[in-house]
Amino acid sequence: MARDACKPPEEYFDLGKMLKDLIVKGVPVKVCGTCKVRCGLHKGEPYFEGAREAKMPELAEWVKESDKIMTF
């Protein structure tokens, strides 16, 4: 979802725009590198500026240390 190549269906929320809005507000956005490789979606397409790829150990630690978590 953190790539411009992802186009939302017309009848759903634009999750990419929602992520961009969060990034502009200074919310850290990390994307799962393992999921990227496994799914292969939009391979080679860059992530939004401000979104950062992270591996599972880093994401697990981030979740463990967080007070609130959003996933979608």
Biopython code that builds the backbone (N, CA, C, O; Angstrom):
import numpy as np
from Bio.PDB.StructureBuilder import StructureBuilder

atoms = [
    (1, "MET", "N", (0.805, -1.200, 0.000)),
    (1, "MET", "CA", (0.000, 0.000, 0.000)),
    (1, "MET", "C", (0.850, 1.267, 0.000)),
    (1, "MET", "O", (0.346, 2.348, -0.305)),
    (2, "ALA", "N", (2.104, 1.148, 0.330)),
    (2, "ALA", "CA", (2.953, 2.332, 0.434)),
    (2, "ALA", "C", (3.672, 2.636, -0.886)),
    (2, "ALA", "O", (4.818, 3.086, -0.894)),
    (3, "ARG", "N", (2.981, 2.382, -1.993)),
    (3, "ARG", "CA", (3.560, 2.635, -3.312)),
    (3, "ARG", "C", (2.509, 3.280, -4.209)),
    (3, "ARG", "O", (1.328, 2.939, -4.146)),
    (4, "ASP", "N", (2.950, 4.204, -5.035)),
    (4, "ASP", "CA", (2.019, 4.854, -5.956)),
    (4, "ASP", "C", (1.441, 3.881, -6.978)),
    (4, "ASP", "O", (0.393, 4.152, -7.564)),
    (5, "ALA", "N", (2.108, 2.756, -7.198)),
    (5, "ALA", "CA", (1.621, 1.760, -8.160)),
    (5, "ALA", "C", (0.340, 1.080, -7.672)),
    (5, "ALA", "O", (-0.392, 0.505, -8.478)),
    (6, "CYS", "N", (0.060, 1.135, -6.376)),
    (6, "CYS", "CA", (-1.162, 0.540, -5.815)),
    (6, "CYS", "C", (-2.326, 1.484, -6.078)),
    (6, "CYS", "O", (-2.321, 2.627, -5.621)),
    (7, "LYS", "N", (-3.293, 1.021, -6.792)),
    (7, "LYS", "CA", (-4.479, 1.826, -7.098)),
    (7, "LYS", "C", (-5.677, 1.252, -6.355)),
    (7, "LYS", "O", (-5.984, 0.070, -6.508)),
    (8, "PRO", "N", (-6.364, 2.071, -5.548)),
    (8, "PRO", "CA", (-7.499, 1.549, -4.777)),
    (8, "PRO", "C", (-8.729, 1.328, -5.653)),
    (8, "PRO", "O", (-8.949, 2.063, -6.616)),
    (9, "PRO", "N", (-9.523, 0.326, -5.323)),
    (9, "PRO", "CA", (-10.812, 0.189, -5.998)),
    (9, "PRO", "C", (-11.676, 1.408, -5.674)),
    (9, "PRO", "O", (-11.550, 1.980, -4.591)),
    (10, "GLU", "N", (-12.533, 1.803, -6.580)),
    (10, "GLU", "CA", (-13.334, 3.014, -6.386)),
    (10, "GLU", "C", (-14.220, 2.969, -5.148)),
    (10, "GLU", "O", (-14.460, 4.006, -4.529)),
    (11, "GLU", "N", (-14.702, 1.810, -4.782)),
    (11, "GLU", "CA", (-15.647, 1.727, -3.667)),
    (11, "GLU", "C", (-14.979, 1.589, -2.296)),
    (11, "GLU", "O", (-15.672, 1.388, -1.298)),
    (12, "TYR", "N", (-13.653, 1.694, -2.229)),
    (12, "TYR", "CA", (-12.937, 1.545, -0.957)),
    (12, "TYR", "C", (-12.145, 2.795, -0.629)),
    (12, "TYR", "O", (-11.917, 3.655, -1.480)),
    (13, "PHE", "N", (-11.727, 2.873, 0.638)),
    (13, "PHE", "CA", (-10.851, 3.957, 1.074)),
    (13, "PHE", "C", (-9.534, 3.884, 0.329)),
    (13, "PHE", "O", (-9.090, 2.802, -0.054)),
    (14, "ASP", "N", (-8.914, 5.025, 0.126)),
    (14, "ASP", "CA", (-7.593, 5.082, -0.500)),
    (14, "ASP", "C", (-6.551, 4.965, 0.612)),
    (14, "ASP", "O", (-6.141, 5.967, 1.199)),
    (15, "LEU", "N", (-6.129, 3.733, 0.893)),
    (15, "LEU", "CA", (-5.179, 3.500, 1.977)),
    (15, "LEU", "C", (-3.824, 4.136, 1.687)),
    (15, "LEU", "O", (-3.128, 4.546, 2.615)),
    (16, "GLY", "N", (-3.443, 4.223, 0.430)),
    (16, "GLY", "CA", (-2.188, 4.889, 0.084)),
    (16, "GLY", "C", (-2.210, 6.353, 0.486)),
    (16, "GLY", "O", (-1.234, 6.860, 1.040)),
    (17, "LYS", "N", (-3.313, 7.035, 0.213)),
    (17, "LYS", "CA", (-3.455, 8.426, 0.612)),
    (17, "LYS", "C", (-3.432, 8.551, 2.128)),
    (17, "LYS", "O", (-2.837, 9.482, 2.672)),
    (18, "MET", "N", (-4.077, 7.619, 2.801)),
    (18, "MET", "CA", (-4.079, 7.648, 4.265)),
    (18, "MET", "C", (-2.653, 7.514, 4.804)),
    (18, "MET", "O", (-2.284, 8.206, 5.753)),
    (19, "LEU", "N", (-1.857, 6.635, 4.211)),
    (19, "LEU", "CA", (-0.459, 6.493, 4.630)),
    (19, "LEU", "C", (0.324, 7.774, 4.374)),
    (19, "LEU", "O", (1.092, 8.217, 5.228)),
    (20, "LYS", "N", (0.132, 8.367, 3.204)),
    (20, "LYS", "CA", (0.826, 9.624, 2.893)),
    (20, "LYS", "C", (0.456, 10.710, 3.901)),
    (20, "LYS", "O", (1.318, 11.471, 4.341)),
    (21, "ASP", "N", (-0.828, 10.781, 4.268)),
    (21, "ASP", "CA", (-1.270, 11.770, 5.258)),
    (21, "ASP", "C", (-0.591, 11.538, 6.609)),
    (21, "ASP", "O", (-0.223, 12.495, 7.290)),
    (22, "LEU", "N", (-0.427, 10.280, 6.994)),
    (22, "LEU", "CA", (0.255, 9.970, 8.247)),
    (22, "LEU", "C", (1.726, 10.373, 8.184)),
    (22, "LEU", "O", (2.260, 10.938, 9.139)),
    (23, "ILE", "N", (2.377, 10.081, 7.063)),
    (23, "ILE", "CA", (3.793, 10.422, 6.903)),
    (23, "ILE", "C", (3.990, 11.935, 7.015)),
    (23, "ILE", "O", (4.925, 12.391, 7.674)),
    (24, "VAL", "N", (3.116, 12.709, 6.377)),
    (24, "VAL", "CA", (3.199, 14.177, 6.429)),
    (24, "VAL", "C", (3.083, 14.671, 7.876)),
    (24, "VAL", "O", (3.702, 15.667, 8.247)),
    (25, "LYS", "N", (2.291, 13.972, 8.684)),
    (25, "LYS", "CA", (2.103, 14.365, 10.086)),
    (25, "LYS", "C", (3.231, 13.873, 10.987)),
    (25, "LYS", "O", (3.200, 14.096, 12.197)),
    (26, "GLY", "N", (4.233, 13.201, 10.400)),
    (26, "GLY", "CA", (5.382, 12.751, 11.174)),
    (26, "GLY", "C", (5.229, 11.373, 11.792)),
    (26, "GLY", "O", (6.056, 10.965, 12.608)),
    (27, "VAL", "N", (4.174, 10.647, 11.410)),
    (27, "VAL", "CA", (3.977, 9.300, 11.936)),
    (27, "VAL", "C", (4.952, 8.362, 11.223)),
    (27, "VAL", "O", (5.004, 8.353, 9.993)),
    (28, "PRO", "N", (5.728, 7.572, 11.976)),
    (28, "PRO", "CA", (6.639, 6.639, 11.315)),
    (28, "PRO", "C", (5.860, 5.533, 10.605)),
    (28, "PRO", "O", (4.940, 4.945, 11.175)),
    (29, "VAL", "N", (6.231, 5.262, 9.375)),
    (29, "VAL", "CA", (5.599, 4.203, 8.587)),
    (29, "VAL", "C", (6.699, 3.236, 8.164)),
    (29, "VAL", "O", (7.641, 3.599, 7.459)),
    (30, "LYS", "N", (6.548, 2.004, 8.613)),
    (30, "LYS", "CA", (7.502, 0.957, 8.247)),
    (30, "LYS", "C", (6.755, -0.093, 7.451)),
    (30, "LYS", "O", (5.627, -0.455, 7.787)),
    (31, "VAL", "N", (7.382, -0.577, 6.404)),
    (31, "VAL", "CA", (6.774, -1.601, 5.559)),
    (31, "VAL", "C", (7.557, -2.898, 5.707)),
    (31, "VAL", "O", (8.778, -2.889, 5.869)),
    (32, "CYS", "N", (6.848, -3.994, 5.651)),
    (32, "CYS", "CA", (7.435, -5.300, 5.897)),
    (32, "CYS", "C", (8.211, -5.795, 4.674)),
    (32, "CYS", "O", (7.624, -6.096, 3.634)),
    (33, "GLY", "N", (9.516, -5.874, 4.810)),
    (33, "GLY", "CA", (10.353, -6.368, 3.721)),
    (33, "GLY", "C", (10.084, -7.825, 3.400)),
    (33, "GLY", "O", (10.159, -8.223, 2.238)),
    (34, "THR", "N", (9.772, -8.630, 4.411)),
    (34, "THR", "CA", (9.470, -10.040, 4.197)),
    (34, "THR", "C", (8.203, -10.188, 3.365)),
    (34, "THR", "O", (8.151, -11.002, 2.443)),
    (35, "CYS", "N", (7.186, -9.403, 3.690)),
    (35, "CYS", "CA", (5.931, -9.459, 2.923)),
    (35, "CYS", "C", (6.162, -9.012, 1.485)),
    (35, "CYS", "O", (5.589, -9.572, 0.551)),
    (36, "LYS", "N", (7.006, -7.999, 1.317)),
    (36, "LYS", "CA", (7.295, -7.498, -0.024)),
    (36, "LYS", "C", (7.888, -8.612, -0.890)),
    (36, "LYS", "O", (7.479, -8.800, -2.036)),
    (37, "VAL", "N", (8.837, -9.336, -0.343)),
    (37, "VAL", "CA", (9.490, -10.404, -1.093)),
    (37, "VAL", "C", (8.527, -11.566, -1.323)),
    (37, "VAL", "O", (8.463, -12.124, -2.418)),
    (38, "ARG", "N", (7.791, -11.917, -0.298)),
    (38, "ARG", "CA", (6.869, -13.058, -0.382)),
    (38, "ARG", "C", (5.760, -12.817, -1.387)),
    (38, "ARG", "O", (5.455, -13.688, -2.201)),
    (39, "CYS", "N", (5.161, -11.649, -1.334)),
    (39, "CYS", "CA", (4.019, -11.358, -2.202)),
    (39, "CYS", "C", (4.455, -10.934, -3.601)),
    (39, "CYS", "O", (3.772, -11.230, -4.581)),
    (40, "GLY", "N", (5.575, -10.250, -3.695)),
    (40, "GLY", "CA", (6.081, -9.809, -4.981)),
    (40, "GLY", "C", (5.232, -8.735, -5.648)),
    (40, "GLY", "O", (5.379, -8.487, -6.845)),
    (41, "LEU", "N", (4.345, -8.093, -4.888)),
    (41, "LEU", "CA", (3.480, -7.072, -5.462)),
    (41, "LEU", "C", (4.270, -5.820, -5.824)),
    (41, "LEU", "O", (5.038, -5.302, -5.013)),
    (42, "HIS", "N", (4.077, -5.352, -7.022)),
    (42, "HIS", "CA", (4.706, -4.112, -7.487)),
    (42, "HIS", "C", (6.225, -4.138, -7.280)),
    (42, "HIS", "O", (6.834, -3.147, -6.875)),
    (43, "LYS", "N", (6.801, -5.276, -7.562)),
    (43, "LYS", "CA", (8.247, -5.448, -7.410)),
    (43, "LYS", "C", (8.988, -4.362, -8.186)),
    (43, "LYS", "O", (8.684, -4.098, -9.349)),
    (44, "GLY", "N", (9.948, -3.746, -7.539)),
    (44, "GLY", "CA", (10.752, -2.715, -8.172)),
    (44, "GLY", "C", (10.158, -1.319, -8.067)),
    (44, "GLY", "O", (10.836, -0.341, -8.383)),
    (45, "GLU", "N", (8.911, -1.203, -7.632)),
    (45, "GLU", "CA", (8.295, 0.114, -7.466)),
    (45, "GLU", "C", (8.743, 0.701, -6.129)),
    (45, "GLU", "O", (8.756, -0.010, -5.124)),
    (46, "PRO", "N", (9.105, 1.966, -6.097)),
    (46, "PRO", "CA", (9.582, 2.559, -4.846)),
    (46, "PRO", "C", (8.449, 2.781, -3.845)),
    (46, "PRO", "O", (7.285, 2.934, -4.216)),
    (47, "TYR", "N", (8.819, 2.793, -2.587)),
    (47, "TYR", "CA", (7.881, 3.158, -1.528)),
    (47, "TYR", "C", (7.718, 4.669, -1.501)),
    (47, "TYR", "O", (8.539, 5.396, -2.059)),
    (48, "PHE", "N", (6.658, 5.142, -0.854)),
    (48, "PHE", "CA", (6.476, 6.578, -0.670)),
    (48, "PHE", "C", (7.681, 7.144, 0.064)),
    (48, "PHE", "O", (8.304, 6.464, 0.879)),
    (49, "GLU", "N", (7.997, 8.388, -0.233)),
    (49, "GLU", "CA", (9.034, 9.070, 0.539)),
    (49, "GLU", "C", (8.561, 9.142, 1.978)),
    (49, "GLU", "O", (7.446, 9.587, 2.249)),
    (50, "GLY", "N", (9.398, 8.711, 2.892)),
    (50, "GLY", "CA", (9.046, 8.709, 4.307)),
    (50, "GLY", "C", (8.685, 7.330, 4.830)),
    (50, "GLY", "O", (8.732, 7.101, 6.038)),
    (51, "ALA", "N", (8.327, 6.410, 3.952)),
    (51, "ALA", "CA", (8.067, 5.026, 4.370)),
    (51, "ALA", "C", (9.390, 4.277, 4.318)),
    (51, "ALA", "O", (10.204, 4.489, 3.419)),
    (52, "ARG", "N", (9.592, 3.405, 5.285)),
    (52, "ARG", "CA", (10.866, 2.707, 5.385)),
    (52, "ARG", "C", (10.634, 1.203, 5.490)),
    (52, "ARG", "O", (9.755, 0.750, 6.222)),
    (53, "GLU", "N", (11.429, 0.440, 4.754)),
    (53, "GLU", "CA", (11.347, -1.020, 4.824)),
    (53, "GLU", "C", (12.008, -1.501, 6.105)),
    (53, "GLU", "O", (13.049, -0.987, 6.516)),
    (54, "ALA", "N", (11.389, -2.497, 6.730)),
    (54, "ALA", "CA", (11.941, -3.099, 7.936)),
    (54, "ALA", "C", (11.740, -4.609, 7.868)),
    (54, "ALA", "O", (10.803, -5.092, 7.233)),
    (55, "LYS", "N", (12.610, -5.334, 8.516)),
    (55, "LYS", "CA", (12.501, -6.797, 8.575)),
    (55, "LYS", "C", (11.719, -7.199, 9.826)),
    (55, "LYS", "O", (11.505, -6.379, 10.718)),
    (56, "MET", "N", (11.300, -8.444, 9.887)),
    (56, "MET", "CA", (10.455, -8.932, 10.970)),
    (56, "MET", "C", (11.011, -8.662, 12.375)),
    (56, "MET", "O", (10.243, -8.229, 13.235)),
    (57, "PRO", "N", (12.292, -8.891, 12.656)),
    (57, "PRO", "CA", (12.767, -8.626, 14.024)),
    (57, "PRO", "C", (12.566, -7.157, 14.437)),
    (57, "PRO", "O", (12.173, -6.877, 15.570)),
    (58, "GLU", "N", (12.834, -6.237, 13.527)),
    (58, "GLU", "CA", (12.648, -4.819, 13.835)),
    (58, "GLU", "C", (11.164, -4.490, 14.023)),
    (58, "GLU", "O", (10.804, -3.743, 14.933)),
    (59, "LEU", "N", (10.313, -5.041, 13.171)),
    (59, "LEU", "CA", (8.878, -4.787, 13.291)),
    (59, "LEU", "C", (8.327, -5.370, 14.595)),
    (59, "LEU", "O", (7.508, -4.735, 15.259)),
    (60, "ALA", "N", (8.771, -6.570, 14.961)),
    (60, "ALA", "CA", (8.313, -7.193, 16.205)),
    (60, "ALA", "C", (8.715, -6.342, 17.408)),
    (60, "ALA", "O", (7.915, -6.149, 18.323)),
    (61, "GLU", "N", (9.926, -5.841, 17.416)),
    (61, "GLU", "CA", (10.393, -4.979, 18.513)),
    (61, "GLU", "C", (9.592, -3.679, 18.545)),
    (61, "GLU", "O", (9.233, -3.191, 19.616)),
    (62, "TRP", "N", (9.322, -3.137, 17.398)),
    (62, "TRP", "CA", (8.550, -1.892, 17.288)),
    (62, "TRP", "C", (7.150, -2.079, 17.873)),
    (62, "TRP", "O", (6.661, -1.223, 18.609)),
    (63, "VAL", "N", (6.506, -3.206, 17.541)),
    (63, "VAL", "CA", (5.180, -3.516, 18.070)),
    (63, "VAL", "C", (5.254, -3.678, 19.594)),
    (63, "VAL", "O", (4.422, -3.142, 20.326)),
    (64, "LYS", "N", (6.243, -4.408, 20.049)),
    (64, "LYS", "CA", (6.412, -4.666, 21.484)),
    (64, "LYS", "C", (6.559, -3.367, 22.274)),
    (64, "LYS", "O", (6.043, -3.259, 23.387)),
    (65, "GLU", "N", (7.252, -2.392, 21.715)),
    (65, "GLU", "CA", (7.526, -1.136, 22.416)),
    (65, "GLU", "C", (6.412, -0.096, 22.247)),
    (65, "GLU", "O", (6.436, 0.935, 22.918)),
    (66, "SER", "N", (5.447, -0.344, 21.372)),
    (66, "SER", "CA", (4.432, 0.658, 21.052)),
    (66, "SER", "C", (3.253, 0.633, 22.016)),
    (66, "SER", "O", (2.882, -0.411, 22.552)),
    (67, "ASP", "N", (2.674, 1.817, 22.221)),
    (67, "ASP", "CA", (1.444, 1.925, 23.000)),
    (67, "ASP", "C", (0.227, 1.640, 22.129)),
    (67, "ASP", "O", (-0.751, 1.050, 22.587)),
    (68, "LYS", "N", (0.294, 2.066, 20.865)),
    (68, "LYS", "CA", (-0.814, 1.878, 19.922)),
    (68, "LYS", "C", (-0.255, 1.396, 18.593)),
    (68, "LYS", "O", (0.854, 1.756, 18.199)),
    (69, "ILE", "N", (-1.048, 0.571, 17.909)),
    (69, "ILE", "CA", (-0.616, 0.011, 16.628)),
    (69, "ILE", "C", (-1.782, 0.042, 15.663)),
    (69, "ILE", "O", (-2.913, -0.284, 16.022)),
    (70, "MET", "N", (-1.492, 0.439, 14.426)),
    (70, "MET", "CA", (-2.501, 0.395, 13.350)),
    (70, "MET", "C", (-2.006, -0.581, 12.299)),
    (70, "MET", "O", (-0.852, -0.522, 11.876)),
    (71, "THR", "N", (-2.868, -1.462, 11.889)),
    (71, "THR", "CA", (-2.538, -2.359, 10.783)),
    (71, "THR", "C", (-3.680, -2.382, 9.795)),
    (71, "THR", "O", (-4.840, -2.213, 10.171)),
    (72, "PHE", "N", (-3.356, -2.590, 8.543)),
    (72, "PHE", "CA", (-4.376, -2.772, 7.522)),
    (72, "PHE", "C", (-3.750, -3.376, 6.313)),
    (72, "PHE", "O", (-4.435, -3.619, 5.320)),
]
sb = StructureBuilder()
sb.init_structure("model")
sb.init_model(0)
sb.init_chain("A")
sb.init_seg("    ")
for serial, (resi, resn, name, xyz) in enumerate(atoms, 1):
    if name == "N":
        sb.init_residue(resn, " ", resi, " ")
    sb.init_atom(name, np.array(xyz, "f"), 0.0, 1.0, " ", f" {name:<3s}", serial, name[0])
structure = sb.get_structure()
